[in-house]
Amino acid sequence: DDKKIFYYENIKEIDFEKSLNTEVIETDIKLKELHGYEVVIGEKVKFLTSVEDIVLTIGNIKVNGEKFIVVGKDENGYDMELPYTKESLVRFIQSIKDKKSGIKEIDIVKRDFLNRKFKQNIQSDLGGFEEATFEIIDFKPTDDENKFIAIIKMPDGSIQDSTAPVDKKALLKLKWE
């Protein structure tokens, strides 16, 4: 009763094509922009939250508008979805790739931060503060493999070591030019 039959006469060849699902195509395009997102599928990752640490086994990445959703199961088998921006997910994917390839933290820091200029307020000759632009030109390791001494090119061209060891989190908080 609810079926329709189409009759074709005098046509030797008929092709039926599946209609394009633009939503699926857009999702595929956005996932491809993540350059190797598949590396995180199956990874067990610990997420630190204000309540408790969650260990999640990643099963998939979905796209919802401009957000990316990491989908996985926690240790109790519950499904979880964690939203990411594209930029943060790209950094996350890169960190998994780095871990798998055995790159040391100092090499990652050098790759991500060398020759980057940043602005910082410094004491001016008149006693106030003025904004100056510096450049990180190298890093030296310390006893703590997560902390480094930054070698900085000062605005006057002189080179000096950072007064205290810095870590990647501190570098990310700098005001980059």
Salt bridges, closest charged atoms under 4 A:
GLU33 OE1 - LYS86 NZ 3.09
GLU43 OE1 - LYS99 NZ 3.56
GLU43 OE2 - LYS100 NZ 3.16
GLU66 OE2 - LYS30 NZ 3.50
ASP79 OD1 - LYS73 NZ 2.58
GLU81 OE2 - LYS62 NZ 2.84
ASP98 OD2 - ARG111 NH2 3.03
ASP112 OD1 - ARG111 NE 2.91
GLU131 OE2 - LYS175 NZ 2.86
ASP138 OD1 - LYS110 NZ 3.61
ASP161 OD2 - LYS140 NZ 2.90
